[in-house]
Amino acid sequence: MAEPVDLNRLLPDARAFLAELAANNDRDWFKANKSRYDSDLKRPSEKLLAQIAGWMGDTLGLTPRTKLFRPHRDVRFAEDKTPYHIHLHMMWSLPDGRAWMLGVSPDYATLGAGMMGFEPAQLDRWREAVAAAQGAALADMIDKAGWRVDAPTLQRVPSPYRADHPREALLRYKGFVAWRDNLDEGLALDPEETLRQAITDLAPLMDWLGDEVA
């Protein structure tokens, strides 16, 4: 019988495994430690995914699809041929493209929320909303919340919008995700509550994207 899963062990166990993997990033080491990956990372991650998905259904009325990303890297076209990722990534996603993404590595613990890439029609709606009054509300929300956001995708403002548009930076995105960083302590003490709080914190952005883009 498998040992019960203790979610409070996920962060320290994952970091210990990933740190060792970083020093031994080859197939022989991973094969020898596959059972440890399954017990210390995979099973707890699957439980956490299910628990948070259940909470989203009960509390937010959402039915997300869950995904635990494979540890294997696609090295076909990469200069770096090391076979495994040195991070643990999982995702809760909605059919409209909105998603929450949890990332853990030896160096970070973060939750992102948003849309990684807009479909063509969504990109048009994003730019129209950002250029209009709704965009001012979004910019104010981002400024006050203190989320981390990635740099814009495009170097130039797309036409027909002016290069000096007051929200030119937002117009240069082709997908938009905000991040809640420094979740290390919370994930070590109570992973479920920490994620529920981070998801709630990021809810205004997800609501905005649902109303204006998705």
C-alpha positions as CSV (number, residue, x, y, z in Angstrom):
1,M,0.0,0.0,0.0
2,A,1.3,3.5,-0.9
3,E,2.2,5.9,1.8
4,P,-0.3,8.7,2.5
5,V,0.6,11.9,0.7
6,D,1.7,14.8,2.9
7,L,1.3,18.0,0.9
8,N,3.5,19.9,3.4
9,R,6.4,17.8,2.2
10,L,6.0,18.7,-1.5
11,L,8.1,21.9,-1.5
12,P,11.1,20.6,0.5
13,D,11.1,17.2,-1.1
14,A,10.7,18.7,-4.6
15,R,13.6,21.1,-4.0
16,A,15.8,18.4,-2.6
17,F,15.1,16.2,-5.7
18,L,15.6,19.0,-8.2
19,A,18.8,20.2,-6.6
20,E,20.2,16.7,-6.9
21,L,18.9,16.4,-10.5
22,A,20.6,19.6,-11.4
23,A,23.9,18.0,-10.3
24,N,23.1,14.7,-12.1
25,N,21.1,15.7,-15.1
26,D,21.2,12.4,-17.0
27,R,18.9,9.5,-17.8
28,D,20.8,7.0,-15.7
29,W,20.4,9.1,-12.5
30,F,16.7,9.8,-13.2
31,K,16.0,6.1,-13.9
32,A,17.6,5.1,-10.7
33,N,15.5,7.8,-8.8
34,K,12.3,7.4,-10.7
35,S,10.4,5.9,-7.8
36,R,11.5,8.8,-5.7
37,Y,10.2,11.2,-8.3
38,D,6.9,9.4,-8.3
39,S,6.5,9.4,-4.5
40,D,7.9,12.8,-3.7
41,L,6.9,14.9,-6.6
42,K,4.3,13.3,-8.9
43,R,1.8,11.9,-6.4
44,P,1.8,15.0,-4.2
45,S,1.5,17.3,-7.3
46,E,-1.5,15.2,-8.6
47,K,-3.1,15.5,-5.2
48,L,-2.6,19.2,-5.0
49,L,-3.9,19.7,-8.5
50,A,-7.1,17.8,-7.6
51,Q,-7.6,19.6,-4.3
52,I,-7.3,23.0,-5.8
53,A,-9.5,22.1,-8.8
54,G,-12.1,20.9,-6.3
55,W,-11.9,24.1,-4.4
56,M,-12.2,26.1,-7.6
57,G,-15.4,24.2,-8.4
58,D,-16.9,24.6,-5.0
59,T,-15.9,28.2,-4.4
60,L,-15.5,29.8,-7.9
61,G,-17.9,27.7,-9.9
62,L,-15.1,26.7,-12.3
63,T,-14.1,23.4,-13.7
64,P,-10.4,23.6,-14.6
65,R,-8.5,21.0,-16.5
66,T,-5.4,20.0,-14.5
67,K,-1.9,19.2,-15.9
68,L,1.4,18.2,-14.4
69,F,4.1,19.0,-16.9
70,R,6.5,16.2,-17.7
71,P,10.1,16.4,-16.4
72,H,11.5,15.6,-19.8
73,R,12.9,18.5,-21.9
74,D,12.4,18.6,-25.6
75,V,16.0,18.8,-26.8
76,R,15.5,18.3,-30.5
77,F,16.3,21.8,-31.5
78,A,18.0,23.0,-28.3
79,E,21.7,23.6,-27.8
80,D,21.4,22.5,-24.2
81,K,20.9,18.7,-24.4
82,T,20.4,18.0,-20.7
83,P,17.3,15.8,-20.6
84,Y,15.3,17.0,-17.6
85,H,13.8,20.3,-16.4
86,I,15.1,21.5,-13.0
87,H,11.7,22.7,-12.0
88,L,8.2,21.3,-11.2
89,H,5.4,23.0,-13.1
90,M,1.6,22.3,-12.9
91,M,-1.4,24.1,-14.3
92,W,-5.1,24.6,-13.9
93,S,-6.7,25.8,-17.2
94,L,-10.1,26.8,-18.5
95,P,-11.4,26.2,-22.1
96,D,-11.2,30.0,-22.8
97,G,-7.5,30.0,-22.4
98,R,-7.2,31.4,-18.9
99,A,-4.9,29.4,-16.6
100,W,-3.1,29.3,-13.3
101,M,0.4,28.0,-13.3
102,L,2.5,26.9,-10.3
103,G,6.2,26.7,-10.6
104,V,8.7,25.4,-8.1
105,S,12.4,25.1,-8.4
106,P,15.4,25.2,-6.0
107,D,15.3,29.0,-6.5
108,Y,11.7,30.1,-6.8
109,A,8.1,29.3,-5.9
110,T,5.6,31.3,-7.9
111,L,2.0,31.2,-9.1
112,G,1.0,32.9,-12.4
113,A,-2.5,33.7,-13.7
114,G,-3.6,34.9,-17.1
115,M,-3.4,33.8,-20.7
116,M,0.0,32.7,-22.0
117,G,-0.9,33.4,-25.6
118,F,-4.0,35.1,-27.1
119,E,-5.8,33.6,-30.1
120,P,-6.2,36.1,-33.0
121,A,-9.7,37.2,-32.0
122,Q,-8.6,37.4,-28.4
123,L,-5.6,39.5,-29.3
124,D,-7.9,41.9,-31.1
125,R,-10.2,42.2,-28.1
126,W,-7.2,42.6,-25.8
127,R,-5.9,45.6,-27.8
128,E,-9.3,47.2,-28.1
129,A,-9.9,46.9,-24.4
130,V,-6.4,48.0,-23.4
131,A,-6.7,51.1,-25.7
132,A,-10.1,52.0,-24.2
133,A,-11.2,53.0,-20.7
134,Q,-11.1,49.3,-19.6
135,G,-7.3,49.4,-20.1
136,A,-6.9,52.3,-17.7
137,A,-8.7,50.1,-15.0
138,L,-6.4,47.2,-15.8
139,A,-3.2,49.4,-15.6
140,D,-4.4,50.8,-12.3
141,M,-5.1,47.3,-11.0
142,I,-1.7,46.0,-12.0
143,D,0.1,49.0,-10.4
144,K,-1.8,48.7,-7.1
145,A,-1.5,44.9,-6.8
146,G,2.3,44.8,-7.1
147,W,2.2,41.6,-9.3
148,R,5.2,40.7,-11.3
149,V,4.6,40.8,-15.1
150,D,6.8,39.6,-17.9
151,A,8.2,42.1,-20.4
152,P,6.0,42.9,-23.5
153,T,6.3,40.6,-26.4
154,L,6.6,43.2,-29.1
155,Q,9.2,45.9,-29.3
156,R,6.8,48.3,-31.1
157,V,3.2,49.3,-30.6
158,P,1.1,47.6,-33.2
159,S,-0.9,49.6,-35.7
160,P,-3.3,51.4,-35.7
161,Y,-2.4,52.5,-32.2
162,R,-0.1,55.4,-31.5
163,A,3.5,54.8,-30.4
164,D,2.9,57.3,-27.5
165,H,-0.4,55.7,-26.4
166,P,-0.6,56.0,-22.6
167,R,-0.8,52.2,-22.3
168,E,1.7,51.4,-25.1
169,A,3.4,48.7,-23.0
170,L,0.1,46.8,-22.6
171,L,-0.6,47.1,-26.3
172,R,2.7,45.3,-27.0
173,Y,1.6,42.0,-25.3
174,K,0.5,38.9,-27.2
175,G,-0.4,37.1,-24.0
176,F,-0.6,38.4,-20.4
177,V,0.3,36.7,-17.2
178,A,0.8,38.2,-13.7
179,W,2.8,36.4,-11.0
180,R,2.7,36.1,-7.3
181,D,6.3,35.3,-6.2
182,N,7.9,34.3,-2.9
183,L,5.4,31.6,-2.0
184,D,8.1,29.5,-0.4
185,E,7.2,29.9,3.2
186,G,3.5,29.4,2.6
187,L,3.9,26.4,0.4
188,A,6.1,24.8,3.1
189,L,3.5,25.4,5.8
190,D,0.1,25.0,4.0
191,P,0.2,24.6,0.3
192,E,-3.5,24.5,-0.3
193,E,-4.3,27.7,1.7
194,T,-1.3,29.5,0.1
195,L,-2.5,28.7,-3.3
196,R,-6.1,29.6,-2.5
197,Q,-4.9,33.0,-1.2
198,A,-2.7,33.6,-4.3
199,I,-5.6,32.6,-6.7
200,T,-7.9,35.0,-4.8
201,D,-5.3,37.8,-5.0
202,L,-5.1,37.3,-8.8
203,A,-8.9,36.9,-9.3
204,P,-9.4,40.6,-10.4
205,L,-7.1,40.0,-13.4
206,M,-8.7,36.7,-14.3
207,D,-12.2,38.3,-14.1
208,W,-11.0,41.2,-16.3
209,L,-9.6,38.8,-18.9
210,G,-12.8,36.8,-18.7
211,D,-15.0,39.9,-19.3
212,E,-12.8,41.6,-21.9
213,V,-10.7,39.0,-23.8
214,A,-11.8,35.4,-23.3
